[in-house]
């Protein structure tokens, strides 16, 4: 079977026509893509599989946009995709209005806040709110403005999900403050840092806020991340999720398409100074490889000069892109290995190794059920665990209902 995309750095592996169709619909449009799409639609497609992958990858509206008028698509499928697109547009429009209201109030209060991902990304770069479904409203806030912005949200009937020590711990971990409004189930996440500290990307929030550029969305002026910062963030975010969904790749592709004036050499130099050039180049590479994103010659030259980038792209294709494992949040060795290989220097990965070690030593519910040690003796669970595992092995399999997966095996590195 022919592939859905082509790349100067090697072609992706051949896909079944169902996944190739989804990938082609999410790609940047070209005459070659139209011809390829027509050829794919001539196959005897399993439309349940097409819909499943479109939904999983967050690109249902893009698939609908490309095939809704084609008689080769079953009417029931066309209606289901159209209904999903309408629902997404309505869902996103409501959240965009909430965001614009928040930004107006913050501007009146003298607080500079910068929305990223989600609503602004969809409106500014996709040109269609339905094309990029998002769940939460993510906003970057200066630490000094955080109390004022929280108060503004409370006047809008939002309440914090965490309070006291729990909120402080979330801020220290660079997770942010989550504010929820029960009436319409809208979540706003206030970030004082862009990425979890475990990832060790040195894209400083203060610098991003200072470089933010003024634009207009929905007729309202607002600050957004500068294109260089936005691309660095999107590539780091996609790598955090090991690029398991096409929607994250599409974000990079659409930003590249929206900024043909980007200085590729300056962006690579900036990423190199932050010790995350491979992370940037991996994101750019998969955007071109899978979705035909336009890449400047300087980007292509940098990608070709680092063979690990193409190797990582193939690793993603083999392990995650079209598999259930792509959305599995359990820490596995292949994920640890992948994250480590996205850094050119081992020292840049040490915060991740320390975090994995901490999580590995953290007592699980099974460890505590085996022996309940007082808090000062918690480090001794590292010795208790092998004994408990040996005991469990001797007892044989435990019914799934009897023991749940330990929370320590979950990682916010790969959370949705």
Secondary structure in CASP SS format (residue, H / E / C, confidence):
PFRMAT SS
TARGET T0000
AUTHOR 0000-0000-0000
METHOD secondary structure of the structure
MODEL  1
X C 1.00
X C 1.00
X C 1.00
X C 1.00
X C 1.00
X C 1.00
X C 1.00
X C 1.00
X C 1.00
X C 1.00
X C 1.00
X C 1.00
X C 1.00
X C 1.00
X C 1.00
X C 1.00
X H 1.00
X H 1.00
X H 1.00
X H 1.00
X H 1.00
X H 1.00
X H 1.00
X H 1.00
X H 1.00
X H 1.00
X C 1.00
X C 1.00
X C 1.00
X C 1.00
X H 1.00
X H 1.00
X H 1.00
X H 1.00
X H 1.00
X H 1.00
X H 1.00
X H 1.00
X H 1.00
X H 1.00
X H 1.00
X C 1.00
X C 1.00
X C 1.00
X C 1.00
X C 1.00
X H 1.00
X H 1.00
X H 1.00
X H 1.00
X H 1.00
X H 1.00
X H 1.00
X H 1.00
X H 1.00
X H 1.00
X C 1.00
X C 1.00
X C 1.00
X H 1.00
X H 1.00
X H 1.00
X H 1.00
X H 1.00
X H 1.00
X H 1.00
X H 1.00
X C 1.00
X C 1.00
X C 1.00
X C 1.00
X C 1.00
X C 1.00
X C 1.00
X H 1.00
X H 1.00
X H 1.00
X H 1.00
X H 1.00
X H 1.00
X H 1.00
X H 1.00
X H 1.00
X H 1.00
X H 1.00
X H 1.00
X H 1.00
X H 1.00
X H 1.00
X H 1.00
X H 1.00
X H 1.00
X H 1.00
X H 1.00
X H 1.00
X H 1.00
X H 1.00
X H 1.00
X H 1.00
X H 1.00
X H 1.00
X H 1.00
X H 1.00
X H 1.00
X H 1.00
X H 1.00
X H 1.00
X H 1.00
X C 1.00
X C 1.00
X C 1.00
X C 1.00
X E 1.00
X E 1.00
X E 1.00
X E 1.00
X C 1.00
X H 1.00
X H 1.00
X H 1.00
X H 1.00
X H 1.00
X H 1.00
X H 1.00
X H 1.00
X H 1.00
X C 1.00
X C 1.00
X H 1.00
X H 1.00
X H 1.00
X C 1.00
X C 1.00
X C 1.00
X C 1.00
X C 1.00
X E 1.00
X E 1.00
X E 1.00
X E 1.00
X E 1.00
X C 1.00
X H 1.00
X H 1.00
X H 1.00
X H 1.00
X H 1.00
X H 1.00
X H 1.00
X H 1.00
X H 1.00
X H 1.00
X H 1.00
X H 1.00
X H 1.00
X C 1.00
X C 1.00
X C 1.00
X E 1.00
X E 1.00
X C 1.00
X C 1.00
X C 1.00
X H 1.00
X H 1.00
X H 1.00
X H 1.00
X H 1.00
X H 1.00
X H 1.00
X H 1.00
X H 1.00
X C 1.00
X C 1.00
X C 1.00
X C 1.00
X E 1.00
X E 1.00
X E 1.00
X E 1.00
X E 1.00
X C 1.00
X C 1.00
X C 1.00
X C 1.00
X E 1.00
X E 1.00
X E 1.00
X E 1.00
X E 1.00
X E 1.00
X C 1.00
X C 1.00
X C 1.00
X C 1.00
X C 1.00
X H 1.00
X H 1.00
X H 1.00
X C 1.00
X C 1.00
X C 1.00
X C 1.00
X C 1.00
X H 1.00
X H 1.00
X H 1.00
X H 1.00
X H 1.00
X H 1.00
X H 1.00
X C 1.00
X E 1.00
X E 1.00
X E 1.00
X E 1.00
X E 1.00
X C 1.00
X C 1.00
X E 1.00
X E 1.00
X E 1.00
X E 1.00
X E 1.00
X C 1.00
X C 1.00
X H 1.00
X H 1.00
X H 1.00
X H 1.00
X H 1.00
X H 1.00
X H 1.00
X H 1.00
X H 1.00
X H 1.00
X H 1.00
X H 1.00
X H 1.00
X H 1.00
X C 1.00
X C 1.00
X C 1.00
X C 1.00
X C 1.00
X H 1.00
X H 1.00
X H 1.00
X H 1.00
X H 1.00
X H 1.00
X H 1.00
X H 1.00
X H 1.00
X H 1.00
X H 1.00
X H 1.00
X H 1.00
X C 1.00
X C 1.00
X C 1.00
X C 1.00
X C 1.00
X H 1.00
X H 1.00
X H 1.00
X H 1.00
X H 1.00
X H 1.00
X H 1.00
X H 1.00
X H 1.00
X H 1.00
X C 1.00
X C 1.00
X C 1.00
X H 1.00
X H 1.00
X H 1.00
X H 1.00
X H 1.00
X H 1.00
X H 1.00
X H 1.00
X H 1.00
X H 1.00
X H 1.00
X H 1.00
X H 1.00
X H 1.00
X H 1.00
X C 1.00
X C 1.00
X C 1.00
X C 1.00
X C 1.00
X H 1.00
X H 1.00
X H 1.00
X H 1.00
X H 1.00
X H 1.00
X H 1.00
X H 1.00
X C 1.00
X C 1.00
X H 1.00
X H 1.00
X H 1.00
X H 1.00
X H 1.00
X H 1.00
X H 1.00
X H 1.00
X H 1.00
X H 1.00
X H 1.00
X H 1.00
X H 1.00
X C 1.00
X C 1.00
X C 1.00
X C 1.00
X H 1.00
X H 1.00
X H 1.00
X H 1.00
X C 1.00
X C 1.00
X E 1.00
X C 1.00
X C 1.00
X H 1.00
X H 1.00
X H 1.00
X H 1.00
X H 1.00
X H 1.00
X H 1.00
X H 1.00
X H 1.00
X C 1.00
X C 1.00
X C 1.00
X C 1.00
X H 1.00
X H 1.00
X H 1.00
X H 1.00
X H 1.00
X H 1.00
X H 1.00
X H 1.00
X H 1.00
X H 1.00
X H 1.00
X H 1.00
X H 1.00
X H 1.00
X H 1.00
X H 1.00
X C 1.00
X C 1.00
X C 1.00
X H 1.00
X H 1.00
X H 1.00
X H 1.00
X H 1.00
X H 1.00
X C 1.00
X C 1.00
X C 1.00
X C 1.00
X H 1.00
X H 1.00
X H 1.00
X H 1.00
X H 1.00
X H 1.00
X H 1.00
X H 1.00
X H 1.00
X H 1.00
X H 1.00
X H 1.00
X H 1.00
X H 1.00
X H 1.00
X H 1.00
X H 1.00
X H 1.00
X H 1.00
X H 1.00
X H 1.00
X C 1.00
X C 1.00
X C 1.00
X C 1.00
X C 1.00
X C 1.00
X C 1.00
X C 1.00
X C 1.00
X C 1.00
X C 1.00
X H 1.00
X H 1.00
X H 1.00
X E 1.00
X C 1.00
X H 1.00
X H 1.00
X H 1.00
X C 1.00
X C 1.00
END
